[in-house]
Amino acid sequence: MSTTSTQPRDCSEISADPTVDDLRRWDREVYWHAFTQMSEYVPLLIDRAEGCTLIDVEGREYLDGVSSLWCNVHGHRHPRIDAAIREQLDRVAHCTSLGASCTTTVRLAKRIVDIAPACLQHVFFSDSGATAVEVALKMAIQYWQQCPDPQPQKTKFVALDEAYHGDTLGAVSVGGIDRFHQIFRPLLFDVLRVEAPRADRLPSGITSDEACQHYLQGVERVLAEHGDTVAALILEPLVQGAAGILVHPPGYLAGVRELTRKYGVLLIADEVAVGIGRTGRMFACEHEAVTPDILCLAKGITGGYLPLAATLATGELYRAFLGEHAELKTFFHGHTYGGNPLAAAAAIATLDVFVEEQTLQAMTPKVARMEQRLARLAQHPHVTRVRQRGLMAGVELTQDRSADQPYPWQQQRGMRVCRHALSRGVWLRPLGDVIVVMPPLAIELPQLDQIMDAIEDAINVECGQE
Ligand SMILES: *Cc1c(COP(=O)(O)O)cnc(C)c1O
């Protein structure tokens, strides 16, 4: 507090060459980590990386089983991306996007529009998935105020149960994971909710053939009643990542697109997790030939190198923001580092590598291998569900398989399984009792086997084999 700040600082600890023990202690005492109970935090100090392998300060190697949390695509220290950043560094490291531009960022904008679903013709840059979502929400609201047939009463959002869209307040408002979000409720705006369209745990009396229709009826009920006041529906297309790799029934996304059109509601696709190749296509929306009105990208867009996010919008949406200065149609929103040229250079190189290494094509055998290994895990007495789409999967643990009984959450089984996998040289991070696997797209088959072996072994040890 202010009394201590007037005292001379103790700088005795500041040394040019801290020991590993110093670093480990500072990591626990000084560095407050995201989504981490610091009183239980066991430091994992990464010093460098090569390809899909992280290397800690003691030289121990860990396969990066979660792509450094959804981000890494082509492996760490990819020569092509490294070189692109170095080259950009020799020109300019930062340049504002407020009324100015940088050649590299312009090139990236064009590159993204060229590969994005048709009609998404404009790119607004920011620096994280959460900001990409905030931008989308505010664009949607402002659009209805100043589109050719203004409907200023359209100010509400529809979002899915169990949704995750980031941790800033707008993103948390549309988020639906109570464990993370409930405590901030007093700060949040109200959202209309629809059921999370799970393909694996269906409401009673609903067969898997009826699932899609059932969930779409739920969406239609909300839109039919409230459509007049709804600005947009936001969803994570195909897979709700943070909910535990919750896979939607096929046809749901296309059905939602149809319903949002029918009721005059914008569709925001949050592809922060599923975009950039994770599902086997560059954009998840491509699987159902859907063009949303707004699409959010972040995480993998720079190959997991630097913070960059993009909010894509259609021409129709963009044109509603054009006018004389005095009309005040400008989008009054911005993030200082949005469209940073170093990050843009990394993103262009990341997209180049997709072409040069045929990354999407090369995924097919990896996705198939993951499917085989998951089918085996699905038989395990302490696994109740496995879910997969492309190169991302969730393995849900259970105390009692026949009763579909979860472990008491306090036991942190998921965390224990992941700690064990770490001792086997595989870095994973659970979502509750769901073990999440989403390696870099560049993972090789033997490495993928090593990850799946470690998970199987860890479940045997931490949960037992019967
Ligand atoms: C991670 C994530 C976000 C938030 O991204 P940040 O870069 O962490 O702000 C938003 N939406 C989805 C679907 C995500 O998975």
The ligand as an SDF file (V2000), in Angstrom:
LIG
                    3D

 15 15  0  0  0  0  0  0  0  0999 V2000
  -10.0160  -18.8100  -26.2440 C   0  0  0  0  0  0  0  0  0  0  0  0
  -11.2850  -18.3680  -26.8330 C   0  0  0  0  0  0  0  0  0  0  0  0
  -11.6550  -17.0140  -26.8090 C   0  0  0  0  0  0  0  0  0  0  0  0
  -10.8280  -15.9650  -26.1080 C   0  0  0  0  0  0  0  0  0  0  0  0
   -9.5830  -15.7860  -26.7120 O   0  0  0  0  0  0  0  0  0  0  0  0
   -8.4310  -14.9950  -25.9230 P   0  0  0  0  0  0  0  0  0  0  0  0
   -7.3610  -14.8150  -26.9410 O   0  0  0  0  0  0  0  0  0  0  0  0
   -8.0320  -15.8810  -24.7820 O   0  0  0  0  0  0  0  0  0  0  0  0
   -9.0220  -13.7280  -25.4540 O   0  0  0  0  0  0  0  0  0  0  0  0
  -12.8230  -16.6510  -27.4340 C   0  0  0  0  0  0  0  0  0  0  0  0
  -13.6080  -17.5680  -28.0210 N   0  0  0  0  0  0  0  0  0  0  0  0
  -13.2900  -18.8710  -28.0640 C   0  0  0  0  0  0  0  0  0  0  0  0
  -14.1930  -19.8280  -28.7630 C   0  0  0  0  0  0  0  0  0  0  0  0
  -12.1200  -19.3240  -27.4620 C   0  0  0  0  0  0  0  0  0  0  0  0
  -11.8190  -20.6240  -27.4600 O   0  0  0  0  0  0  0  0  0  0  0  0
  1  2  1  0
  2  3  1  0
  2 14  2  0
  3  4  1  0
  3 10  2  0
  4  5  1  0
  5  6  1  0
  6  7  2  0
  6  8  1  0
  6  9  1  0
 10 11  1  0
 11 12  2  0
 12 13  1  0
 12 14  1  0
 14 15  1  0
M  END
$$$$
